[in-house]
Amino acid sequence: MQGMKVESDTETSEVVENSVFGFRQTRGFLKSGRTRIEIQPNEKGSSVTWSNEYEFPYSYLGKLMDKLKARKQFEQGMDESIKNLKNRLER
């Protein structure tokens, strides 16, 4: 994040074979964080719904950091991850 290495521990929170994978942060740089990925077949192949919920540990400072920089970086990271997932699914 912003060129810094960040680490967190996560645990699986939801699994539906070949369609849903969810996990949440148990320890790390965020106050809380959850991710859910859902893959649904459709007429063109598959669609992916990827949702993230997160909260920074500092109330006002965290919100300011989120608005100024972090949200954009999370979105860019998600875009890259979705491209990677798409490439893997299409193999």
N, C-alpha and C positions, 0 to 999 in steps of 0.2 A: 504494500500500500504506500503510494507516494515514494516508491523506490526503497522502502524499508521492508525488512523481513518481519512478518508477524506470524505467530503460531497460535493455534487453539486446539483444544480437544473437543471431539464431537462424538455423538452417539446416534445410532440409527433410531428414528422415531416412527417410521412407517415404511412398509415394503409390500408391494403387490407385484408378484413376479411378472417381469417384462412390461410393466406399465407405470408403476409408481415407486419412487424412492424419496424418502424424507429423512433429514437429519437435523440435529440441533446442537448448538455449542454448549458444552458443559463447563469449559474453562477457557479463558483466552482474553483477547484484547477488547472484545465487545461486552457490554452489560448483558445483552442477550442476542441470540441469533438463531434463526430457523430457515431452512431451505427445503423446498418441495419441488420435485421434478416429476411431471406426468407425461407419458408418451401415449398418444392415441392414434390408432390406424385411421386413415381416411382414404378417399378416392385417389389422392395424389401420392400416397405413401404413408406418412405419419406427420402428426403435429406434436409439438412439444410446448408444454406450459411449464415455465420455470418461475417460481416465486421465492423471493427472499424477504424476510422481515428481520430487522436488526435495530439495536439501540446502543448508542455510544454510552460509555460510563459516566460522562460528565454532562449534566443537564444543559446549561446554556452554552458552554464551550463545545460540547459534543454536537449540539444542534447547529451551531455556527459552522463547525468543521464539516458537518454533513452537507450543509447548503453550499459552502464554498468549494469543496473539493471532493469529499469522500463519495457522495452519491454518484458523481460522474465517473469516478474510478470503478465503483462497484458495477455500474452499467456497462462500462467498457470491458471489464473482466467477465461479466455475464455474456456479453456479445461474443467474446472470444471463446468462452466455454461452450456456447451453443454451436458455434461453427465447428469446434472440435467434435462435439457429440454428433452433429449431423454427418461429418466425414466418417466417423466410426460406424454409424448406423447404416450408411450407404455402401459400405464395403461388402 
